[in-house]
Structure formats: structure tokens, C-alpha cells
Amino acid sequence: MKKVFAKKDIFTRYSGNPIITVYDIPYSANAVFNAGAIKYKNEYLLLLRVEDRQGKSHLTVARSSDGKTNWKIEKSPLIYPQPTVLIYEEFGCEDPRITYIPEDDYYYITYTAYSRYGPAVALARTKNFKKVEKLGLIYPPNNKDAVLFPEKINGRYAMLHRPVAGDIEHIWIAYSSDLIHWGNHEVVLVEKGGPWWDGFKVGAGAVPIKTQEGWLIIYHGVKMMPSGPIYRLGAALLDLENPAKVKKRCPEWLLSPQEVYERIGDVNNVVFTCGAIVEDNQIYLYYGAADSCIALAFAEIDQILSILIEGDLQVK
């Protein structure tokens, strides 16, 4: 059968976008974006990245009964910069991802700890999103976009991350037996270079989604234009037993900046996800728009899987 590619974005935007703006934050702030997402006690829970009016970010909890409207936002952050506890987050705590691992009965939060030394990856955990335990730094600078898989793979924790080597920014994977010491690093998904929509750099987005065909990952890709970068979202399928192996990759993006709230903001032309919630076959994708607000889009898992292709696009 001939493969037919989309002429518009696969993800459909929620008609009430943006769902959270800075005017919804119950305290002084500059912007809200790039939220981690998870279902907790029959509620949709977002961990918002909120940038204060000094320029530093912290992470605040928001809850909704339907995942779309009537968000109840906490009046104080769950995770905030504590340089006396961890000097490597003195400039902010950014871009959280939330992973629940049933075996541990913990919700793990990976986030970017930003300091004068550069962006690094930190890990925290919670059971109730009221109290949080910071486990410290797990990857040194420059590294970010770290996402923990929702189950152990061959008896070990697995995590996607994105180290920077000069101007090279690929997605890597590492494994750990204790969540502190990480090794067996391998390149997973490469920036393709050239004119591709994900040619300049790539980074992991939401927590990997387990399907019968493999681990579905939603990632961001960047194309550099004369006017600056454009951040779009795409997908790839990783092998269930060996997620360093890319089985399929979508040659086209699934969501791109088109609406005004995605085109114009503190950083123009950005759609960037840190969290998704799966309801049956449907993905609720929460994404930051123009580094200024949070929006929501939907897609069917089967529809995404149907447009992924094999071939030399994933060759390392």
C-alpha cells in the first residue's frame, strides 16, 4: 500500500487553547510553559514550569477534573531553586517530566537544573505532589531533556537524555540499577542535519508510551532559519527490549507553530512538550507555546503509528 502523508498536523488543537496562561498563576510571574503531565487520583495533574519576574523558573502543580478546563493551581511551587541544597539549580528548575513506576510506588520527576555551570539533569521523587525529595544531580552540564521510562527494562531503569557535544545534540539512552549511577550510554535518535525539520537538534519530550509495536516517543526537532529556530514535534518508535534501537521514525512533523500563541511569545515559533496523558487510544499532549503559555492537542496512537516509516532516516 502506498504511504500517504498528512497535509496538516496530525495533532488536533483543543478549541479552548491556550489552557493556562500567566494570568491564571495565583502569584506574580512572567510566563508559564513546558509542563510535565500525569494522571493522579482521577485528576489530570500538570507540573508547570513558571518563570518569575526575575527570570528564574520553578515548578508548580495544577489540577483539573477533565484535563482541559478549571485548572486549580497551587499558590506556591513544589520544586524551586534551593542553591544551599543544590548549587547547580541556582538559576532555576526547568522543563519537568513525570514518570510513575508502580514497582517503586513513586512519581519521579526529571528536570533541568540550571546554574552558572550550565544546564544539568536533576531527579526528584514524590508520592503525593505535596512533599518532594530531591535526589540530586544525575547528569552534569550540558545536558537536558531527560525522560525516565515508565518501567524497568531488563531489570534496569532506563532514561533518554540529550547531552551537548559542541553543536551536536542527539538523543541518548542510559541505564541504572539505583537511579543515581548511570551507564551503558548509547545514541538513540540523531539530528538529521541539512534542511530537515529536525536537522539542527532533537530532544526527548513526553514520557515514552508503551505500545504493542514498541515505545512511542514524541520528541522535539529544531530547524534553524535566518530568523531563528523553529521548534516542532515529531515521533519515533523504539524497540521494547532494546530502546536504543529505532524501529521507525516519522519523516514529517506532527505539530508545528501555526497559531498566534505558538508563533509569538518570549521565544517565537515554539511548540515543546514535556508531558502527555494517554486515555484509551488517545493522547492528550500538553505543550508549551512560544515559551509563554500552555496548550493542549489530541491524536490517536494508531494514527501516529500508521505514518511512521522504516528506512535510512534513523541510521546512526
N, C-alpha and C positions, 0 to 999 in steps of 0.2 A: 504493500500500500504506500502510495506517495505521501511523504510527510508534508503537512500543511502548517505553516507558521502563522502566528497571530499578527493581525494588522493593528491591534490595540493592546494595551496592557492586559495581562491575564487577571491580575488582581482588580477587583471592583471596589471603588472607594465608597465608604459609608456616606450617606447623604447628609449626615449631620456633622461632617468634618469642618474644622478640627474639633476633636472631642475634649481636649484640655488645652487651655492657653494660660499665659501668665496671670490673667485676670481671675482665674479660678484658684490660684495659690493663696492660701489664707494668711500670707505674710509677705513682706517686701521681697521681691525677686525681679530678675531681668528676663528670664526665659525658662521654659520647661520643654524637655525633649528626650529622646533616646531612653525609653523606659523598658525595664525588664517586665515580664508578664508571666502569671501563673494562676491556676485555679486553686483557691484556698477556702475551705469551709463553704462550698457552694457559692462563693463570690469570685468575681474577676478581680484580681489584685495586680496593680501596677506598682513598680518601684521606679519613681520618676527621677530623672536627672533634673535638678533645679539649679540654675545658675543665679547666684545672688548678685547684688548690685555693686559688689567689689570685683566680680569676675570669677570667683571660685564656685565650684559645683559641690552639691551634696545630694543625698538620695532620700526621697520621701515617699511614704506609702499612700496609695489611693485605692479605693474600693468601689465596686459597682455591682448591683444585682444582675444586670443584663450585659455588662461589658461594653456598653455604648453610652449610657446616659447616667445622670445623677451620681457623679463621682464624688465620693466623700474623701477629702484629702486631709491627712494629718496636719496638725498645727506645728509640728516640729519634726526634723528629719530622723530617719532610722540610722543612717550612716552619714557621718560628716567628718571633715578633716580634723584629725587629732595628732598634730605633729609631735606632741610629747609622748604619744603612744607609738606612732609610726611616722617617722620624719618624712618618709617617701610619699606621703599624701598631703604635704603641707599646702600645696596649691589647689587641691581638690580631689573629690571622689567622683568618678565619671562612668557613664555607659555600663550599667549593671546588667547581668544576665542571671536568671534564677533557675536553678535545677533542683528538683526534688528527687532524692534517691531513697526509695522505700526501704532498702536493706539497712540504711543508717537512720531512717526517720528524721532526716534533717533537710532543710531547704538551704542549699549552698548558693552563695552569691559571689560571682566573679565580677570584679570591677577594675577600672583603671585608676591606679594611684598616681597622681601627678605631682611632681615636685621640681625643684631646681635641677635635679638629676635626670629629668625626663619622665616619660610615661612608662609605668611598670604595671604588672598584674598582681592584684591582691585578692585574697579569698576570705570570705566571712561565712558564718552559718547561723541559722535561727530555727526555732521550732514554731514560733508564734507571730513573727513580724512585729513584736513589741520590744523584745530584747534581742541583741545580736552579739555574737562573739567574733571578733576579728582574729583570723588565724595568721595574718601577716602576709608578707610578700612571697610570691611563688615564682615569678619570672622578673628578672631585672630589666631596666631600660635597654633599648627601646622596644617595648612590646605592649600589645593591647589586643582588643577583640577576642578575649579568651572565653570559651564556652565549654562547660562541662557536660559530657554525655549523661543521659538520664538513667543509665545503668552501667554496671561494670562490664567490661569486655574481656573475655578470657581471664576473669578474676582480678582485673585491674581497673582503676579509674582511668578514663580517657578524656583528653581535653584538646580542643582546637585552640590555636593561638596564632598571633601574627607578629613575629619578630621583624625588625627592620635591618637590612644589610645594605648600607649605602642608599641607593634609590630603588632597591628591590624589596618588594613587600608581598610575599606569598603566604598562604595559609598552611600551617604546620600542625602536626599532632604529636602529643607526648602522653606517656603513661606513668601511673604512680600506684604504689600499694598503700600509701598513707596520706595522700593529698598534699604532702609537703615536698617530698623529693620526687622530681620528675625526670624521666629519661626516655630512651628509645625514640628519639625525635626523628620524624620523617616529614618531608614535604608532601602535602596533600593536593592543594589546588593552587595553580600558578597564575600570576598576572600574565596576560597573553601578549602584551606589548602591541605595537602598531596602532591601527585605527580602531581596534575593538572597543566595545563599550566598557569592558573590564580589563583594558590593556595597561592602565597606569598603575593600579594597585587593587588588591582584593582583601576582604576581611570577613571573618565569620559573623553571622548575625544572630538569629534566634537559636535556641537550643535545638539540636538535631531531632528530627521527627522519625520515629521508627515505623517503617512500612514493611510489607512482605518482600518488597523488591530491594530494600536497603535503607540506609539512613538518608533521609531527605534533608538537605541543608539549604537554608535561604541565606545568601551572602550578598554583601555589597561589592559593587565594582565601580571603579572610577575611570573616567576618560578625561584627559587634560585637554582643554580647549584654550584658544587665545584669551578668552575672557575669564578663564579659571576652570576648576574641576566641576564635573557633573557626577553626582552620586546616584546610582541606580541599583535595583535589586534583581538578582537572578537566583538560579537554583542548580544544585548538582546532587547526584546520588552516589553515596559511598557504600562500600561493601559492609555487610552486617558484622562479619567476623574479623575483617581487616579493613577498618575505615580509612587507612592510609591509601587504599585503592579507590580511585574514582571510576565508577562504572559508567556513568552518563553525566552529561553536562548540557545545560541549555545554551545554545549559541546566541539567543536573544534575551534581552532583559524582560522581567515580569512586571516591574513597576518603575516608573520614571517620573521626574518632576514635571508636572503639567499644570497643576492648579496654582493660583496666586500664592497660597500659603506654603507651597512647596518651592516656588520659584523665588520668592522674595522674603528675606529674613536676615538674621545675623550672619548666616552663611547661605548664599543663594544657591538654588538648584541642587537641593539635597533631599533624598528620601533614604532613611537609615533606620534599620530595625535592630532592636536588642531583644525582642520578645514576641512570641506567638502562642496562642492557645488553640488546641485542636478540639472541635466539637463534632463527633462522628467523623465525617469525611471533610469537614470544612475547617479551614484555617482562619482564625481571627488574627490578623497581622497588625501589630501596633508599631508605629514607626514615627520617628522624629522627622519633622518637615522644616527645612531651611534653618535647622538648629534654633527654632523659635517656638514650636508648638508640637502637640502630639495628635496624630491622625490614625484612622483605622481603615483597613481594607480586607476583603474576603476573597478566597479562592478555594476551589476543590482540590484535594490532594491528587485525585485521579487525573484531573485536568493538567496539573503541573507535570505529573509523571509521564503523561502522554506526549509531551513536547520535548522531553529530554532525549538526547541522541548519543550514540556511541561514536567513536572515531578519534581523530588526532587532536581534537580540541582539549583533551585532558592530558596529553602526553607531557611528562615532566622532563 
